[in-house]
Amino acid sequence: MNRFISPVDSNMVKIPAGKVELRDDRIKKQWQVQVKPFLLAKYVVTVELYYAIMNRALNGNENSNKPVVNISWNDAIIFCNLLSKKAGLKECYSINDGGQIVSCNLDSNGYRLPFEAEWQYACKAGTTGYIYGELKEIAWYNENSSGHIHEVGKKEPNAWGLYDMLGNVWEWCYDLYDEQVYGSYRIFRGGSWAEAARGCGATCRRRSHPTFHIDDLGFRLARSI
């Protein structure tokens, strides 16, 4: 198992503290968030890593270095806790006997999903535009993906060494989207191989129910420091 956990640790990038402005165009609202230093994975979770930690056998036809998709938000939370346990780290998420995620302990040193503010701050990596480079060079989207998902790390990284922050697969964040209107729906970010260019931007926000599985939605690991 160490052959899977050690690469995870070595591929975590330290993100410095800073501020980020979030926006919700749906309700014409903008707000600033102070981001503390944290660790974020260079790559989204791959099929190989997910299957190894969840003790599943790979299908011979599957490319193990592609992002794992069709993973619900709940699945991602369970994975984070299991990976933390296997790595000897303190689990971030509290899950009750009914299988409901109760809370996230940011004082824990285990793996977790990034918060929306962390994700956007890391995606922009000090830039100010909607995207952090020429889209065709940094992302797989509907104009260059040939209609399918691609292996991680094949496009140019952003200034902080993070790959595929835009395009290829959407990425779950921890946050609720709008609890008063959408209840338990959670945020995902970044665009995908099937998305038009306008959907692959650092500030583009989408939502889904935490139990839903979507074929172009995966996740990326974070850790508190």
HUWOHU-V883832 format. One record per residue. N is the residue number from 0. PHI is phi in radians with two decimals (NA if undefined). Layout:
BEGIN
n:phi
N:PHI
N:PHI
END
This chain:
BEGIN
n:phi
0:NA
1:-1.07
2:-1.18
3:-1.67
4:-1.27
5:-1.04
6:-1.08
7:-1.05
8:-1.09
9:-1.23
10:-1.74
11:-1.56
12:-1.82
13:-1.36
14:-1.71
15:-1.28
16:-1.18
17:3.08
18:-2.15
19:-2.45
20:-1.78
21:-1.70
22:-2.56
23:-2.21
24:-1.12
25:-1.07
26:-2.03
27:0.96
28:-2.20
29:-2.27
30:-2.68
31:-1.78
32:-2.27
33:-1.48
34:-1.83
35:-1.43
36:-1.00
37:-2.73
38:-1.87
39:-2.39
40:-1.20
41:-1.08
42:-2.20
43:-1.19
44:-1.12
45:-1.57
46:-1.00
47:-1.04
48:-1.14
49:-1.08
50:-1.15
51:-1.13
52:-1.24
53:-1.51
54:1.04
55:-1.97
56:-1.52
57:-1.28
58:-1.29
59:-1.02
60:-1.57
61:-1.53
62:-1.49
63:-1.25
64:-1.73
65:-1.54
66:-1.09
67:-1.34
68:-2.29
69:1.03
70:-1.90
71:-1.26
72:-1.04
73:-1.05
74:-1.04
75:-1.11
76:-1.11
77:-1.08
78:-1.05
79:-1.00
80:-1.11
81:-1.17
82:-1.09
83:-1.03
84:-1.08
85:-1.17
86:-1.53
87:1.33
88:-1.86
89:-1.37
90:-1.12
91:-1.46
92:-1.78
93:-1.70
94:-2.15
95:-1.41
96:-1.11
97:-1.50
98:1.44
99:-1.55
100:-1.35
101:-1.63
102:-2.82
103:-2.06
104:-1.67
105:-1.29
106:-1.43
107:-1.31
108:-1.75
109:-1.43
110:-1.40
111:-2.71
112:-1.40
113:-1.23
114:-1.31
115:-0.96
116:-1.11
117:-1.10
118:-1.06
119:-1.15
120:-1.05
121:-1.22
122:-1.08
123:-1.19
124:0.87
125:1.56
126:-1.53
127:-2.10
128:-1.52
129:-1.21
130:-2.25
131:-1.78
132:3.09
133:-1.18
134:-0.99
135:-1.15
136:-1.55
137:-1.96
138:-2.54
139:-1.61
140:-2.49
141:-1.14
142:-1.56
143:-2.34
144:-1.51
145:1.00
146:1.37
147:-2.68
148:-1.29
149:-2.18
150:-1.04
151:-1.24
152:1.30
153:-1.66
154:-1.89
155:-1.21
156:-1.38
157:-1.42
158:-1.13
159:-1.78
160:1.42
161:-1.72
162:-1.75
163:1.03
164:-1.12
165:-2.05
166:1.35
167:1.21
168:-2.44
169:-1.12
170:-2.27
171:-1.10
172:-1.99
173:-1.28
174:-1.16
175:-1.22
176:-1.35
177:-2.81
178:-1.05
179:-1.18
180:-1.71
181:-1.97
182:1.09
183:-1.50
184:-1.03
185:-1.94
186:-1.50
187:-2.33
188:-2.39
189:1.87
190:1.47
191:-2.66
192:-1.07
193:-1.65
194:-1.56
195:-1.22
196:-0.96
197:-1.13
198:-1.54
199:-1.82
200:-2.29
201:-1.13
202:-1.86
203:-1.29
204:-2.06
205:-2.29
206:-2.52
207:-2.79
208:-1.19
209:-1.12
210:-1.75
211:-1.40
212:-1.98
213:-2.24
214:-1.35
215:-2.27
216:-2.20
217:-2.24
218:-2.81
219:-2.21
220:-1.54
221:-2.28
222:-2.53
223:-1.42
224:-2.33
END
